[in-house]
Amino acid sequence: MAALLNLSTDSLLNHTVHSSKKHGISADGTIAKTSTASSRPISVLFVCLGNICRSPMAEAVFRSLTASDQRLGHIDSCGTGAYHEGHSPDPRTMSTLQDNGIVDYEHSARKIQVADFDNFDYILAMDNENAHDLLRLKTRVIKNKHAGLNKEKLSAKVMLFGDFGGKKGEQVADPYYGQNNGFAVAYEQMVRFSNGFVAQVLDAPK
């Protein structure tokens, strides 16, 4: 997982996906809320490479910290690659979550889909390579006339999750090949980033 492989954008563009509830979304740029108080809740997708370490941890922590918050809609995670599609999160991710009181999280790894750019307001990458691949795919989707989606709606806000942590451009290192303390460090970041998202997006002055 340390070496990032290119996304198969052509296969994604030709992949049949199920469309879910659509969301009004602002263009990429500075941090801004993508839904108003009078509109639908904000949906968030967390993305890493294989969707078994960092992004499921981010999803689980975010869910735990924002439980029952009616301002939020669908929350999910996925990977830029299909290396572990259908697998459960890494046991070290699960044990880190459990050590911190999150004991009810379940997830099956999946790869990013074209419809995700239409269905989520925020797509939050764990590192710069993830963000680069997501933005490249989004550009391809918008330019492709056969994507089957309204390109005017494909403006999901792609950014680093770490941008909400107080240090612009902060990344979450992939702990897959490292020691267990890498998962503990990632957990601390997920908590900090999640609280930052709530403060900067959900609790920001209307």
PELINBEL-V80534 format. One record per residue. PHI is phi in degrees with one decimal (NA if undefined). NEAR is the number of other C-alpha atoms within 12 Angstrom. Layout:
# PELINBEL-V80534
phi->PHI near->NEAR
phi->PHI near->NEAR
This chain:
# PELINBEL-V80534
phi->NA near->23
phi->-66.2 near->17
phi->-91.7 near->14
phi->-84.7 near->22
phi->-96.3 near->18
phi->-68.1 near->19
phi->-69.3 near->31
phi->-87.0 near->22
phi->-66.5 near->28
phi->-63.2 near->19
phi->-67.1 near->21
phi->-68.8 near->29
phi->-64.9 near->29
phi->-95.7 near->20
phi->-81.6 near->19
phi->-78.9 near->15
phi->-123.3 near->21
phi->-92.3 near->15
phi->-86.7 near->18
phi->-112.7 near->16
phi->-56.6 near->20
phi->-88.6 near->29
phi->-130.2 near->34
phi->-73.5 near->28
phi->-135.7 near->34
phi->-84.8 near->26
phi->-71.3 near->22
phi->-64.0 near->22
phi->156.1 near->16
phi->-76.7 near->17
phi->-63.2 near->27
phi->-155.9 near->29
phi->-68.7 near->36
phi->-103.1 near->37
phi->-137.5 near->29
phi->-94.1 near->23
phi->-61.0 near->18
phi->-90.6 near->11
phi->-109.9 near->17
phi->-69.1 near->23
phi->-65.3 near->29
phi->-85.4 near->38
phi->-108.5 near->40
phi->-131.2 near->44
phi->-121.6 near->46
phi->-101.2 near->53
phi->-134.0 near->47
phi->-129.4 near->50
phi->-79.3 near->45
phi->-108.7 near->40
phi->64.0 near->42
phi->-127.1 near->43
phi->-117.4 near->48
phi->-76.5 near->48
phi->-66.9 near->50
phi->-66.3 near->46
phi->-63.5 near->52
phi->-60.1 near->51
phi->-60.8 near->45
phi->-63.0 near->38
phi->-64.6 near->38
phi->-61.8 near->40
phi->-59.6 near->33
phi->-64.2 near->25
phi->-76.5 near->24
phi->-117.3 near->28
phi->-53.7 near->18
phi->71.0 near->12
phi->-76.7 near->19
phi->-69.7 near->15
phi->-80.6 near->25
phi->-107.5 near->34
phi->-103.6 near->28
phi->-72.2 near->31
phi->-124.1 near->34
phi->-153.6 near->38
phi->-144.3 near->44
phi->-158.7 near->44
phi->-120.5 near->45
phi->-79.1 near->46
phi->-123.7 near->33
phi->-105.5 near->28
phi->-59.2 near->24
phi->-125.1 near->24
phi->-54.0 near->22
phi->88.1 near->19
phi->-85.6 near->22
phi->-77.6 near->23
phi->-59.5 near->34
phi->-52.6 near->29
phi->-54.9 near->19
phi->-71.8 near->28
phi->-65.0 near->41
phi->-63.6 near->31
phi->-68.4 near->23
phi->-64.9 near->32
phi->-61.4 near->35
phi->-64.4 near->21
phi->-62.6 near->14
phi->-108.2 near->21
phi->86.2 near->15
phi->-98.4 near->24
phi->-115.7 near->17
phi->-115.0 near->15
phi->-86.0 near->25
phi->-134.5 near->25
phi->-160.3 near->28
phi->-119.8 near->24
phi->-59.8 near->34
phi->-145.0 near->31
phi->-98.2 near->37
phi->-53.6 near->45
phi->-121.0 near->37
phi->-55.1 near->43
phi->-63.1 near->37
phi->-60.9 near->46
phi->-72.8 near->47
phi->-101.6 near->39
phi->-94.3 near->37
phi->-118.3 near->41
phi->-81.8 near->43
phi->-120.9 near->45
phi->-116.3 near->47
phi->-107.8 near->51
phi->-88.6 near->46
phi->-84.0 near->48
phi->-146.5 near->34
phi->-63.9 near->28
phi->-66.4 near->30
phi->-59.9 near->41
phi->-62.8 near->34
phi->-61.0 near->25
phi->-65.9 near->31
phi->-66.2 near->45
phi->-66.1 near->31
phi->-65.1 near->23
phi->-66.3 near->33
phi->-60.3 near->36
phi->-61.9 near->24
phi->-62.0 near->26
phi->-63.5 near->35
phi->-63.8 near->27
phi->-77.3 near->18
phi->-78.3 near->21
phi->-82.2 near->14
phi->-114.8 near->18
phi->-70.0 near->29
phi->79.9 near->24
phi->-128.2 near->29
phi->-73.6 near->21
phi->-62.9 near->23
phi->-67.5 near->19
phi->-96.1 near->28
phi->-84.8 near->37
phi->-124.9 near->35
phi->-55.0 near->42
phi->-81.3 near->40
phi->-95.5 near->44
phi->-159.4 near->39
phi->-75.5 near->41
phi->-59.7 near->46
phi->-63.8 near->34
phi->-64.5 near->33
phi->-94.3 near->31
phi->-94.1 near->26
phi->99.2 near->20
phi->-126.3 near->15
phi->-55.8 near->18
phi->85.1 near->21
phi->-66.1 near->23
phi->-111.8 near->31
phi->-103.4 near->40
phi->-66.2 near->32
phi->-71.9 near->38
phi->-89.7 near->30
phi->-55.6 near->27
phi->-97.8 near->16
phi->-95.9 near->17
phi->-85.3 near->15
phi->-60.4 near->21
phi->-65.2 near->19
phi->-63.3 near->22
phi->-73.6 near->35
phi->-66.4 near->29
phi->-63.8 near->23
phi->-61.4 near->37
phi->-61.9 near->38
phi->-58.9 near->25
phi->-65.1 near->32
phi->-61.3 near->44
phi->-64.3 near->30
phi->-64.1 near->27
phi->-65.8 near->38
phi->-63.4 near->35
phi->-63.1 near->28
phi->-66.0 near->27
phi->-61.8 near->34
phi->-60.2 near->29
phi->-68.7 near->20
phi->-87.4 near->22
phi->-111.6 near->31
phi->-76.2 near->27
phi->-96.0 near->19
phi->-64.6 near->15
phi->-53.8 near->12
phi->-71.5 near->13
